[in-house]
Amino acid sequence: GLLLPGCELTASTKSYTFQVDEEDDSDHILALSVVCLTDGAKDECNVVEVIGRNHENQEIAVPVANLKLSCQPLLSLDNFKLQPPVTFRLAAGSGPVHLAGWHRIMHREDASFEEDDDLSEEDEKDLPPIMPAKK
């Protein structure tokens, strides 16, 4: 997997969107491992939200971290998995908040990726019900 480039949320850059090329035939998984306050952060609540889409393609915002220098400067998210495109937003506070994680690409033609519904349908199509007579 690829590590996320240093993604930082600050008072001037309150959101960061992780985009992928949706034309390519692979599934992208983004895993968030750590959210932490970095140098220059004030002792205030910093709330980080993740904005993604649910199965109905509706936008949903979920707060994933509430950081405060004096009590919780760092939060481990244990590779919280997200489906890009996804936006990270500093909903409260002025940061800077650093996000670390990785990006993995699952190629759909990989047979070991069993959650793909298309594969099970393919198997049934292998045997046509009526064989055309060879002349």
N, C-alpha and C positions, 0 to 999 in steps of 0.2 A: 504493500500500500504506500501511497505517497503521503508525506506529512503535509499538513496544511501550512501554507506560507504564513509567516507571522501575522496573524489577524488581530488587529487591535482596535478597540472601540474607545473613542475619546469624546470630549465635549464637542469637538469640531467634526469628528467622523463618528456619528452615532449608530451607523448601521453598516453592515458588510454582507454582501450577497454572494453566495457561492453558486456559480452557474456551471452547468455542464453542457456539452454539445448533445442536444437531444436527438440529433440525426443519427448518431452512431448506434450500432446495435448492441448495446451493453447496458447493464444495470450499474448505476453508480451508488455507492454507499459512503456516507460521510459519518465518521465517528468522532464525537467530541470527547477528549480525554480529560482536559484540565481547563478550568477558567480561573484566572488569578489577577489580582491587582498588581500593577507594576509601579516603578518609581514615579513619584509625583502625585500619587493618589491621595485625595483628602480622606479624612475619617468620616465618611458618609456612606449611606446605603447605595450600593450600585446594583441595580437589577438588570440582568441580562435575559432577554427574551429570544426565543427561536420562533421564527415565522415560517411556516411551511404550509403544505396543502394536505387536506385529508382525502379520503377515498372519493368524496363527492367533488373534489377539486375546489373546495372552499378554503379560503385562507384562514389559518388558525395561528394564534400567537400563544406560546406557552412559556411562562417564566421558568428558566432552568437554574438560575443562580442569583442569590442575594448576598453580595460580598460587602464586608466592612473591614477596614484596615485593622481596627482594634480587636475584632472578635472572629472574623472569618475572611482572611485575605485570599484564601485559595480554596477551591472546591474541585475535588476529583469526581468526574462524571462517569468513570468506569466505561469509557468507550460507548457513550450514548449514541445509538445509531439513528441517522436521519437520511431521508431520501431527498437528494438535491432536485431542483433548485431550492435553496433554503437561505433565509436571511437572519443574521444575528443582529439584535438591536439593543442598544443601551437605553432601557425604558426609564431608568431613574439613575441619578448620580452623574458625575462627569468623568469617571474613569481616571487614568487609562486602565482598561481591562484587556488582558491578553487571553486569546483563545487558542488552545492547542488541540490538535487531533490529527486524524489521517483520512485519506480519501482512497477508497478501493474501487476498482472496476471489475465487475463480474461479467465475463463474456457469456452471452446467452447460449452460444453453441457448445459451451462447456457442459458435458453430460453430467458432471458431478454436481451441478447446480440443480437440485431436484425440485425446487419450489416453482419451477417454470411450468405453467399450465399447458403451454403449447406442445411440449414434448409428449404428454400422454395422448393428445389428440393425434399427433403424427403417427404413433404406433398403430392406431386403428385404421389409418388410411392406407397402410401398406398392402392390405389384402382387399382388392376390389371385390364386391359381392358377386359380380358376374364377369367371368373372363371372356373377352372377345374371342371368337373363334378365329384361329389362324388359317388363312386360306393358302 
